[in-house]
Amino acid sequence: MVAALAIALTILSTQAYVYRLSRTRISPEHGHICDYVLCIEQGSRHVVMASLVNVSQGGAASNLGANLERWESFVAKDYSLGRCGLNATPSSEPPYAEGVWLDWGIDGEGVSSACAEFTMNLSGMGIEVDDGFAVNVTTRVIIFGSYTTIENDDKEITVFVGLLNEAEPALLGSIILEYLESPGQWLEPTQIQSFTDYGNGTYRYVFTESVAGAEVQVRAQVTDRRGVFVQAERTLVEG
């Protein structure tokens, strides 16, 4: 429900902005046409991002295509000085399917991504614009670390979490950090003894738990500030 509402609010806010721009600023002047084209590109990015929020939180991958069709329809109806045709195609190149790539691995890295190709033709009032652009929204999480044995099965576990948006350091929205106590039994740490935010998309967590064996499996379920969810698991050894 929350994810669906996020999509609705994002698309509505984009539509309102494009509507105001087209009604109050658009003229045949080159600068204003460029503004309009940039507005469509930015709106397209908002739609892809909002769709990824929904899909990464359990929505169907087909929601991206459905939202892009709605966006195409709105753009076609909105432009008042001629014709504006927008065509959006969700990426089908591997690893994408229906424009979406979710890979929440056990090797310490997880990816949630959406990608679409756009072409736009704008004409009227002596103006002809052909534009093509791609939108890729990707949230990636990387986890690594190690543990130190304190006594018997008690281990001090250190986990580093790196978060990226489009390969750039990103801000953490929320995180659920867990360790595998026994097969199928994931638990959150009783207490995080130490937390460090390095200010560059990297976060450090230290906690102590009793975990049998020579390996500790950890999992990070992360939501970035945009609302995109991604998770990753990794097996830690003593170091």
PyRosetta script that sets phi, psi and omega in degrees:
from pyrosetta import init, pose_from_sequence

init()
pose = pose_from_sequence("MVAALAIALTILSTQAYVYRLSRTRISPEHGHICDYVLCIEQGSRHVVMASLVNVSQGGAASNLGANLERWESFVAKDYSLGRCGLNATPSSEPPYAEGVWLDWGIDGEGVSSACAEFTMNLSGMGIEVDDGFAVNVTTRVIIFGSYTTIENDDKEITVFVGLLNEAEPALLGSIILEYLESPGQWLEPTQIQSFTDYGNGTYRYVFTESVAGAEVQVRAQVTDRRGVFVQAERTLVEG")
pose.set_psi(1, -46.8)
pose.set_omega(1, -179.7)
pose.set_phi(2, -63.5)
pose.set_psi(2, -42.7)
pose.set_omega(2, -179.8)
pose.set_phi(3, -64.0)
pose.set_psi(3, -41.7)
pose.set_omega(3, 178.8)
pose.set_phi(4, -63.7)
pose.set_psi(4, -39.6)
pose.set_omega(4, 177.8)
pose.set_phi(5, -64.0)
pose.set_psi(5, -38.7)
pose.set_omega(5, 178.5)
pose.set_phi(6, -60.2)
pose.set_psi(6, -42.1)
pose.set_omega(6, 178.5)
pose.set_phi(7, -62.4)
pose.set_psi(7, -46.5)
pose.set_omega(7, -177.6)
pose.set_phi(8, -61.3)
pose.set_psi(8, -46.3)
pose.set_omega(8, -178.8)
pose.set_phi(9, -64.8)
pose.set_psi(9, -39.8)
pose.set_omega(9, 179.9)
pose.set_phi(10, -63.7)
pose.set_psi(10, -47.5)
pose.set_omega(10, -178.6)
pose.set_phi(11, -66.7)
pose.set_psi(11, -40.4)
pose.set_omega(11, 179.6)
pose.set_phi(12, -64.4)
pose.set_psi(12, -41.5)
pose.set_omega(12, 179.6)
pose.set_phi(13, -66.0)
pose.set_psi(13, -38.4)
pose.set_omega(13, 177.2)
pose.set_phi(14, -64.4)
pose.set_psi(14, -44.1)
pose.set_omega(14, -179.7)
pose.set_phi(15, -61.8)
pose.set_psi(15, -41.5)
pose.set_omega(15, -179.9)
pose.set_phi(16, -62.9)
pose.set_psi(16, -40.5)
pose.set_omega(16, 179.9)
pose.set_phi(17, -65.9)
pose.set_psi(17, -45.5)
pose.set_omega(17, 178.5)
pose.set_phi(18, -62.5)
pose.set_psi(18, -39.2)
pose.set_omega(18, 179.7)
pose.set_phi(19, -61.5)
pose.set_psi(19, -47.3)
pose.set_omega(19, 179.6)
pose.set_phi(20, -62.2)
pose.set_psi(20, -41.4)
pose.set_omega(20, -178.7)
pose.set_phi(21, -63.4)
pose.set_psi(21, -45.2)
pose.set_omega(21, -176.1)
pose.set_phi(22, -69.5)
pose.set_psi(22, -31.4)
pose.set_omega(22, -175.9)
pose.set_phi(23, -84.5)
pose.set_psi(23, -29.4)
pose.set_omega(23, -171.6)
pose.set_phi(24, -111.9)
pose.set_psi(24, -19.1)
pose.set_omega(24, -173.0)
pose.set_phi(25, -122.2)
pose.set_psi(25, -23.4)
pose.set_omega(25, -173.3)
pose.set_phi(26, -69.1)
pose.set_psi(26, 129.8)
pose.set_omega(26, 173.1)
pose.set_phi(27, -145.8)
pose.set_psi(27, 171.3)
pose.set_omega(27, -179.8)
pose.set_phi(28, -67.4)
pose.set_psi(28, -4.2)
pose.set_omega(28, -178.3)
pose.set_phi(29, -66.0)
pose.set_psi(29, 141.7)
pose.set_omega(29, -174.3)
pose.set_phi(30, -57.3)
pose.set_psi(30, -43.7)
pose.set_omega(30, -176.8)
pose.set_phi(31, -60.8)
pose.set_psi(31, -41.5)
pose.set_omega(31, -179.0)
pose.set_phi(32, -71.3)
pose.set_psi(32, -34.7)
pose.set_omega(32, 175.8)
pose.set_phi(33, -63.5)
pose.set_psi(33, -42.2)
pose.set_omega(33, 177.1)
pose.set_phi(34, -60.5)
pose.set_psi(34, -40.9)
pose.set_omega(34, 177.1)
pose.set_phi(35, -60.0)
pose.set_psi(35, -42.0)
pose.set_omega(35, -178.4)
pose.set_phi(36, -65.3)
pose.set_psi(36, -43.9)
pose.set_omega(36, 178.7)
pose.set_phi(37, -60.7)
pose.set_psi(37, -44.3)
pose.set_omega(37, 178.3)
pose.set_phi(38, -62.8)
pose.set_psi(38, -35.9)
pose.set_omega(38, 178.2)
pose.set_phi(39, -64.1)
pose.set_psi(39, -42.2)
pose.set_omega(39, 178.4)
pose.set_phi(40, -64.0)
pose.set_psi(40, -40.9)
pose.set_omega(40, 178.6)
pose.set_phi(41, -62.0)
pose.set_psi(41, -43.9)
pose.set_omega(41, -179.8)
pose.set_phi(42, -66.7)
pose.set_psi(42, -40.7)
pose.set_omega(42, 176.8)
pose.set_phi(43, -61.9)
pose.set_psi(43, -38.4)
pose.set_omega(43, 178.4)
pose.set_phi(44, -62.5)
pose.set_psi(44, -39.8)
pose.set_omega(44, 178.3)
pose.set_phi(45, -64.6)
pose.set_psi(45, -40.7)
pose.set_omega(45, 178.3)
pose.set_phi(46, -59.7)
pose.set_psi(46, -41.8)
pose.set_omega(46, -178.1)
pose.set_phi(47, -66.0)
pose.set_psi(47, -43.0)
pose.set_omega(47, 178.3)
pose.set_phi(48, -63.4)
pose.set_psi(48, -42.7)
pose.set_omega(48, -178.8)
pose.set_phi(49, -64.5)
pose.set_psi(49, -47.3)
pose.set_omega(49, -179.2)
pose.set_phi(50, -62.7)
pose.set_psi(50, -36.0)
pose.set_omega(50, 178.2)
pose.set_phi(51, -66.4)
pose.set_psi(51, -39.5)
pose.set_omega(51, 178.4)
pose.set_phi(52, -65.1)
pose.set_psi(52, -38.3)
pose.set_omega(52, 175.1)
pose.set_phi(53, -55.1)
pose.set_psi(53, -47.4)
pose.set_omega(53, -178.7)
pose.set_phi(54, -64.9)
pose.set_psi(54, -49.1)
pose.set_omega(54, -175.8)
pose.set_phi(55, -65.9)
pose.set_psi(55, -41.0)
pose.set_omega(55, -178.1)
pose.set_phi(56, -67.4)
pose.set_psi(56, -19.7)
pose.set_omega(56, 178.7)
pose.set_phi(57, -101.8)
pose.set_psi(57, 19.6)
pose.set_omega(57, 172.6)
pose.set_phi(58, 113.7)
pose.set_psi(58, -4.5)
pose.set_omega(58, 178.3)
pose.set_phi(59, -73.0)
pose.set_psi(59, 163.5)
pose.set_omega(59, -179.9)
pose.set_phi(60, -72.2)
pose.set_psi(60, 144.2)
pose.set_omega(60, 178.2)
pose.set_phi(61, -59.7)
pose.set_psi(61, -29.8)
pose.set_omega(61, -179.5)
pose.set_phi(62, -66.0)
pose.set_psi(62, -13.6)
pose.set_omega(62, 179.1)
pose.set_phi(63, -62.2)
pose.set_psi(63, -30.5)
pose.set_omega(63, 178.2)
pose.set_phi(64, -61.6)
pose.set_psi(64, -50.2)
pose.set_omega(64, 179.6)
pose.set_phi(65, -61.2)
pose.set_psi(65, -40.5)
pose.set_omega(65, 180.0)
pose.set_phi(66, -63.9)
pose.set_psi(66, -42.5)
pose.set_omega(66, 179.7)
pose.set_phi(67, -67.8)
pose.set_psi(67, -36.3)
pose.set_omega(67, 177.8)
pose.set_phi(68, -66.2)
pose.set_psi(68, -36.9)
pose.set_omega(68, 177.2)
pose.set_phi(69, -63.8)
pose.set_psi(69, -40.6)
pose.set_omega(69, 177.1)
pose.set_phi(70, -62.5)
pose.set_psi(70, -40.8)
pose.set_omega(70, -180.0)
pose.set_phi(71, -66.0)
pose.set_psi(71, -42.9)
pose.set_omega(71, 176.5)
pose.set_phi(72, -57.1)
pose.set_psi(72, -46.1)
pose.set_omega(72, -178.4)
pose.set_phi(73, -62.5)
pose.set_psi(73, -42.3)
pose.set_omega(73, 179.9)
pose.set_phi(74, -63.9)
pose.set_psi(74, -47.1)
pose.set_omega(74, -178.5)
pose.set_phi(75, -60.0)
pose.set_psi(75, -41.7)
pose.set_omega(75, -179.1)
pose.set_phi(76, -62.4)
pose.set_psi(76, -36.1)
pose.set_omega(76, -177.0)
pose.set_phi(77, -84.0)
pose.set_psi(77, -22.6)
pose.set_omega(77, -169.3)
pose.set_phi(78, -81.2)
pose.set_psi(78, -38.0)
pose.set_omega(78, -171.1)
pose.set_phi(79, -67.8)
pose.set_psi(79, 125.9)
pose.set_omega(79, -170.0)
pose.set_phi(80, -103.4)
pose.set_psi(80, -1.6)
pose.set_omega(80, -175.0)
pose.set_phi(81, -112.0)
pose.set_psi(81, 17.7)
pose.set_omega(81, -179.5)
pose.set_phi(82, 152.9)
pose.set_psi(82, -132.3)
pose.set_omega(82, -177.7)
pose.set_phi(83, -122.0)
pose.set_psi(83, 135.6)
pose.set_omega(83, 175.3)
pose.set_phi(84, -132.6)
pose.set_psi(84, 107.8)
pose.set_omega(84, 179.5)
pose.set_phi(85, -106.7)
pose.set_psi(85, 123.4)
pose.set_omega(85, 178.7)
pose.set_phi(86, -116.9)
pose.set_psi(86, 129.9)
pose.set_omega(86, 177.3)
pose.set_phi(87, -122.1)
pose.set_psi(87, 123.1)
pose.set_omega(87, -178.2)
pose.set_phi(88, -116.1)
pose.set_psi(88, 131.7)
pose.set_omega(88, -179.7)
pose.set_phi(89, -126.7)
pose.set_psi(89, 111.6)
pose.set_omega(89, 175.1)
pose.set_phi(90, -59.2)
pose.set_psi(90, 139.5)
pose.set_omega(90, -177.3)
pose.set_phi(91, -64.4)
pose.set_psi(91, 138.0)
pose.set_omega(91, 175.9)
pose.set_phi(92, -117.2)
pose.set_psi(92, 5.0)
pose.set_omega(92, 178.4)
pose.set_phi(93, -75.2)
pose.set_psi(93, 130.1)
pose.set_omega(93, 177.3)
pose.set_phi(94, -53.4)
pose.set_psi(94, 138.9)
pose.set_omega(94, 11.5)
pose.set_phi(95, -90.5)
pose.set_psi(95, 14.1)
pose.set_omega(95, -177.2)
pose.set_phi(96, -84.5)
pose.set_psi(96, 143.6)
pose.set_omega(96, 171.9)
pose.set_phi(97, -136.5)
pose.set_psi(97, 124.7)
pose.set_omega(97, -174.7)
pose.set_phi(98, 57.2)
pose.set_psi(98, 27.2)
pose.set_omega(98, 177.1)
pose.set_phi(99, 85.0)
pose.set_psi(99, 3.9)
pose.set_omega(99, -174.0)
pose.set_phi(100, -123.6)
pose.set_psi(100, 141.4)
pose.set_omega(100, 175.4)
pose.set_phi(101, -134.8)
pose.set_psi(101, 111.2)
pose.set_omega(101, 174.5)
pose.set_phi(102, -117.0)
pose.set_psi(102, 118.3)
pose.set_omega(102, -179.5)
pose.set_phi(103, -137.0)
pose.set_psi(103, 95.2)
pose.set_omega(103, -176.1)
pose.set_phi(104, -105.0)
pose.set_psi(104, 87.2)
pose.set_omega(104, -167.3)
pose.set_phi(105, -86.0)
pose.set_psi(105, 174.0)
pose.set_omega(105, 178.6)
pose.set_phi(106, -105.8)
pose.set_psi(106, 7.6)
pose.set_omega(106, -178.2)
pose.set_phi(107, -101.5)
pose.set_psi(107, 16.8)
pose.set_omega(107, 176.8)
pose.set_phi(108, 94.1)
pose.set_psi(108, 5.3)
pose.set_omega(108, -178.8)
pose.set_phi(109, -138.7)
pose.set_psi(109, 137.9)
pose.set_omega(109, 177.2)
pose.set_phi(110, -134.1)
pose.set_psi(110, 146.5)
pose.set_omega(110, -177.6)
pose.set_phi(111, -134.8)
pose.set_psi(111, 135.1)
pose.set_omega(111, 167.9)
pose.set_phi(112, -125.9)
pose.set_psi(112, 120.4)
pose.set_omega(112, -172.4)
pose.set_phi(113, -145.7)
pose.set_psi(113, 148.6)
pose.set_omega(113, 173.5)
pose.set_phi(114, -136.2)
pose.set_psi(114, 141.1)
pose.set_omega(114, -175.3)
pose.set_phi(115, -143.8)
pose.set_psi(115, 138.8)
pose.set_omega(115, 178.0)
pose.set_phi(116, -147.8)
pose.set_psi(116, 149.9)
pose.set_omega(116, 175.6)
pose.set_phi(117, -104.6)
pose.set_psi(117, 140.4)
pose.set_omega(117, -177.9)
pose.set_phi(118, -127.1)
pose.set_psi(118, 141.7)
pose.set_omega(118, 167.5)
pose.set_phi(119, -128.1)
pose.set_psi(119, 143.4)
pose.set_omega(119, -178.4)
pose.set_phi(120, -138.7)
pose.set_psi(120, 135.0)
pose.set_omega(120, 173.3)
pose.set_phi(121, -122.6)
pose.set_psi(121, 123.5)
pose.set_omega(121, -178.9)
pose.set_phi(122, -122.9)
pose.set_psi(122, 125.9)
pose.set_omega(122, -178.4)
pose.set_phi(123, -143.9)
pose.set_psi(123, 156.6)
pose.set_omega(123, 179.0)
pose.set_phi(124, 133.4)
pose.set_psi(124, 151.4)
pose.set_omega(124, 178.1)
pose.set_phi(125, 56.6)
pose.set_psi(125, 35.8)
pose.set_omega(125, 177.9)
pose.set_phi(126, 78.8)
pose.set_psi(126, 9.0)
pose.set_omega(126, -178.1)
pose.set_phi(127, -111.7)
pose.set_psi(127, 138.0)
pose.set_omega(127, 175.0)
pose.set_phi(128, -136.2)
pose.set_psi(128, 118.5)
pose.set_omega(128, -178.5)
pose.set_phi(129, -128.0)
pose.set_psi(129, 127.2)
pose.set_omega(129, 171.6)
pose.set_phi(130, -117.2)
pose.set_psi(130, 124.5)
pose.set_omega(130, -175.0)
pose.set_phi(131, -134.8)
pose.set_psi(131, 141.0)
pose.set_omega(131, 174.8)
pose.set_phi(132, -133.8)
pose.set_psi(132, 136.9)
pose.set_omega(132, -179.1)
pose.set_phi(133, -156.1)
pose.set_psi(133, 160.1)
pose.set_omega(133, 177.8)
pose.set_phi(134, -118.4)
pose.set_psi(134, 148.9)
pose.set_omega(134, 175.4)
pose.set_phi(135, -123.6)
pose.set_psi(135, 124.9)
pose.set_omega(135, 176.6)
pose.set_phi(136, -129.4)
pose.set_psi(136, 119.9)
pose.set_omega(136, 177.3)
pose.set_phi(137, -115.6)
pose.set_psi(137, 117.7)
pose.set_omega(137, -174.9)
pose.set_phi(138, -135.6)
pose.set_psi(138, 125.7)
pose.set_omega(138, 171.3)
pose.set_phi(139, -110.5)
pose.set_psi(139, 127.0)
pose.set_omega(139, -177.9)
pose.set_phi(140, -126.7)
pose.set_psi(140, 135.1)
pose.set_omega(140, 176.0)
pose.set_phi(141, -121.0)
pose.set_psi(141, 138.4)
pose.set_omega(141, 178.9)
pose.set_phi(142, -127.4)
pose.set_psi(142, 128.0)
pose.set_omega(142, 178.3)
pose.set_phi(143, -123.9)
pose.set_psi(143, 143.6)
pose.set_omega(143, 176.8)
pose.set_phi(144, -157.5)
pose.set_psi(144, 171.7)
pose.set_omega(144, 179.8)
pose.set_phi(145, 160.8)
pose.set_psi(145, -160.3)
pose.set_omega(145, -179.4)
pose.set_phi(146, -164.8)
pose.set_psi(146, 179.3)
pose.set_omega(146, 176.1)
pose.set_phi(147, -138.1)
pose.set_psi(147, 162.1)
pose.set_omega(147, 175.2)
pose.set_phi(148, -124.3)
pose.set_psi(148, 128.2)
pose.set_omega(148, 178.9)
pose.set_phi(149, -74.2)
pose.set_psi(149, 129.2)
pose.set_omega(149, 179.1)
pose.set_phi(150, -95.7)
pose.set_psi(150, -53.8)
pose.set_omega(150, 179.8)
pose.set_phi(151, -164.8)
pose.set_psi(151, 133.0)
pose.set_omega(151, -178.9)
pose.set_phi(152, 53.2)
pose.set_psi(152, -118.6)
pose.set_omega(152, 179.6)
pose.set_phi(153, -96.3)
pose.set_psi(153, 1.6)
pose.set_omega(153, 179.7)
pose.set_phi(154, -72.8)
pose.set_psi(154, 128.2)
pose.set_omega(154, -176.8)
pose.set_phi(155, -132.1)
pose.set_psi(155, 135.3)
pose.set_omega(155, 170.9)
pose.set_phi(156, -89.9)
pose.set_psi(156, 115.2)
pose.set_omega(156, -171.7)
pose.set_phi(157, -107.0)
pose.set_psi(157, 127.9)
pose.set_omega(157, 177.7)
pose.set_phi(158, -114.2)
pose.set_psi(158, 125.1)
pose.set_omega(158, -179.1)
pose.set_phi(159, -124.6)
pose.set_psi(159, 127.7)
pose.set_omega(159, 172.6)
pose.set_phi(160, -102.4)
pose.set_psi(160, 135.3)
pose.set_omega(160, 178.4)
pose.set_phi(161, -122.2)
pose.set_psi(161, 121.6)
pose.set_omega(161, 176.1)
pose.set_phi(162, -109.6)
pose.set_psi(162, 132.1)
pose.set_omega(162, -176.4)
pose.set_phi(163, -123.6)
pose.set_psi(163, 132.1)
pose.set_omega(163, -177.5)
pose.set_phi(164, -131.2)
pose.set_psi(164, 140.3)
pose.set_omega(164, 168.4)
pose.set_phi(165, -116.0)
pose.set_psi(165, 118.5)
pose.set_omega(165, -177.9)
pose.set_phi(166, 50.5)
pose.set_psi(166, 43.9)
pose.set_omega(166, 176.4)
pose.set_phi(167, 68.7)
pose.set_psi(167, 12.4)
pose.set_omega(167, 176.9)
pose.set_phi(168, -115.4)
pose.set_psi(168, 148.7)
pose.set_omega(168, 179.4)
pose.set_phi(169, -52.5)
pose.set_psi(169, 138.3)
pose.set_omega(169, -174.2)
pose.set_phi(170, -127.5)
pose.set_psi(170, 163.0)
pose.set_omega(170, 179.8)
pose.set_phi(171, -93.4)
pose.set_psi(171, 137.8)
pose.set_omega(171, 179.2)
pose.set_phi(172, -79.2)
pose.set_psi(172, 131.8)
pose.set_omega(172, 173.5)
pose.set_phi(173, -89.8)
pose.set_psi(173, -55.6)
pose.set_omega(173, 177.5)
pose.set_phi(174, -154.1)
pose.set_psi(174, 159.8)
pose.set_omega(174, -179.9)
pose.set_phi(175, -148.0)
pose.set_psi(175, 141.4)
pose.set_omega(175, 167.7)
pose.set_phi(176, -116.5)
pose.set_psi(176, 112.9)
pose.set_omega(176, -179.9)
pose.set_phi(177, -102.0)
pose.set_psi(177, 130.3)
pose.set_omega(177, -176.3)
pose.set_phi(178, -136.1)
pose.set_psi(178, 160.4)
pose.set_omega(178, 171.8)
pose.set_phi(179, -129.5)
pose.set_psi(179, 154.5)
pose.set_omega(179, -178.7)
pose.set_phi(180, -90.4)
pose.set_psi(180, 109.2)
pose.set_omega(180, -179.6)
pose.set_phi(181, -77.7)
pose.set_psi(181, -41.5)
pose.set_omega(181, 178.7)
pose.set_phi(182, -153.7)
pose.set_psi(182, 165.0)
pose.set_omega(182, -176.5)
pose.set_phi(183, -49.4)
pose.set_psi(183, 121.3)
pose.set_omega(183, 179.2)
pose.set_phi(184, 79.0)
pose.set_psi(184, 1.7)
pose.set_omega(184, -175.6)
pose.set_phi(185, -114.4)
pose.set_psi(185, 91.7)
pose.set_omega(185, 177.3)
pose.set_phi(186, -91.2)
pose.set_psi(186, 134.2)
pose.set_omega(186, 179.7)
pose.set_phi(187, -129.5)
pose.set_psi(187, 146.6)
pose.set_omega(187, 171.9)
pose.set_phi(188, -81.0)
pose.set_psi(188, 147.9)
pose.set_omega(188, 177.5)
pose.set_phi(189, -55.9)
pose.set_psi(189, 143.1)
pose.set_omega(189, 177.3)
pose.set_phi(190, -60.1)
pose.set_psi(190, -39.5)
pose.set_omega(190, 179.0)
pose.set_phi(191, -155.9)
pose.set_psi(191, 135.4)
pose.set_omega(191, 172.0)
pose.set_phi(192, -84.0)
pose.set_psi(192, 113.1)
pose.set_omega(192, -176.2)
pose.set_phi(193, -77.9)
pose.set_psi(193, -29.6)
pose.set_omega(193, -178.0)
pose.set_phi(194, -148.5)
pose.set_psi(194, 136.5)
pose.set_omega(194, 176.9)
pose.set_phi(195, -135.1)
pose.set_psi(195, 132.9)
pose.set_omega(195, 179.1)
pose.set_phi(196, -131.5)
pose.set_psi(196, 127.6)
pose.set_omega(196, 173.0)
pose.set_phi(197, -105.6)
pose.set_psi(197, 112.8)
pose.set_omega(197, -176.0)
pose.set_phi(198, -81.2)
pose.set_psi(198, -4.0)
pose.set_omega(198, 176.9)
pose.set_phi(199, 76.7)
pose.set_psi(199, 9.1)
pose.set_omega(199, -179.4)
pose.set_phi(200, -130.3)
pose.set_psi(200, 28.4)
pose.set_omega(200, -178.7)
pose.set_phi(201, 84.9)
pose.set_psi(201, 5.7)
pose.set_omega(201, 180.0)
pose.set_phi(202, -113.5)
pose.set_psi(202, 134.4)
pose.set_omega(202, -177.3)
pose.set_phi(203, -130.9)
pose.set_psi(203, 142.7)
pose.set_omega(203, -177.4)
pose.set_phi(204, -122.0)
pose.set_psi(204, 131.3)
pose.set_omega(204, 179.9)
pose.set_phi(205, -125.1)
pose.set_psi(205, 138.1)
pose.set_omega(205, 177.0)
pose.set_phi(206, -129.0)
pose.set_psi(206, 129.6)
pose.set_omega(206, 177.2)
pose.set_phi(207, -149.4)
pose.set_psi(207, 160.0)
pose.set_omega(207, -179.1)
pose.set_phi(208, -119.9)
pose.set_psi(208, 128.6)
pose.set_omega(208, 178.3)
pose.set_phi(209, -144.8)
pose.set_psi(209, 161.3)
pose.set_omega(209, 175.5)
pose.set_phi(210, -92.9)
pose.set_psi(210, 110.4)
pose.set_omega(210, -178.8)
pose.set_phi(211, -131.6)
pose.set_psi(211, 122.4)
pose.set_omega(211, -178.7)
pose.set_phi(212, -75.5)
pose.set_psi(212, 152.0)
pose.set_omega(212, 174.6)
pose.set_phi(213, 97.6)
pose.set_psi(213, 176.7)
pose.set_omega(213, -175.7)
pose.set_phi(214, -93.5)
pose.set_psi(214, -2.6)
pose.set_omega(214, -179.7)
pose.set_phi(215, -129.2)
pose.set_psi(215, 150.1)
pose.set_omega(215, 176.0)
pose.set_phi(216, -126.8)
pose.set_psi(216, 120.0)
pose.set_omega(216, 178.8)
pose.set_phi(217, -95.1)
pose.set_psi(217, 128.3)
pose.set_omega(217, -179.2)
pose.set_phi(218, -122.0)
pose.set_psi(218, 157.1)
pose.set_omega(218, -180.0)
pose.set_phi(219, -140.2)
pose.set_psi(219, 136.8)
pose.set_omega(219, 176.0)
pose.set_phi(220, -118.7)
pose.set_psi(220, 122.0)
pose.set_omega(220, 174.0)
pose.set_phi(221, -106.1)
pose.set_psi(221, 111.5)
pose.set_omega(221, -167.4)
pose.set_phi(222, -119.3)
pose.set_psi(222, 139.5)
pose.set_omega(222, 169.0)
pose.set_phi(223, -121.2)
pose.set_psi(223, 124.8)
pose.set_omega(223, 179.8)
pose.set_phi(224, -81.2)
pose.set_psi(224, 178.0)
pose.set_omega(224, -176.2)
pose.set_phi(225, -66.4)
pose.set_psi(225, -17.0)
pose.set_omega(225, 177.8)
pose.set_phi(226, -83.6)
pose.set_psi(226, -12.8)
pose.set_omega(226, -178.5)
pose.set_phi(227, 98.4)
pose.set_psi(227, 4.8)
pose.set_omega(227, 179.4)
pose.set_phi(228, -81.3)
pose.set_psi(228, 132.7)
pose.set_omega(228, -179.2)
pose.set_phi(229, -100.2)
pose.set_psi(229, 141.4)
pose.set_omega(229, 175.6)
pose.set_phi(230, -154.1)
pose.set_psi(230, 150.8)
pose.set_omega(230, 177.2)
pose.set_phi(231, -140.6)
pose.set_psi(231, 160.2)
pose.set_omega(231, 178.2)
pose.set_phi(232, -152.8)
pose.set_psi(232, 152.8)
pose.set_omega(232, 175.9)
pose.set_phi(233, -122.7)
pose.set_psi(233, 154.2)
pose.set_omega(233, 175.5)
pose.set_phi(234, -153.3)
pose.set_psi(234, 146.5)
pose.set_omega(234, 176.9)
pose.set_phi(235, -98.0)
pose.set_psi(235, 122.2)
pose.set_omega(235, -177.7)
pose.set_phi(236, -100.8)
pose.set_psi(236, 148.8)
pose.set_omega(236, 175.9)
pose.set_phi(237, -122.9)
pose.set_psi(237, 168.2)
pose.set_omega(237, -179.2)
pose.set_phi(238, -68.9)
pose.set_psi(238, 138.5)
pose.set_omega(238, -177.7)
pose.set_phi(239, -153.5)
pose.dump_pdb("model.pdb")
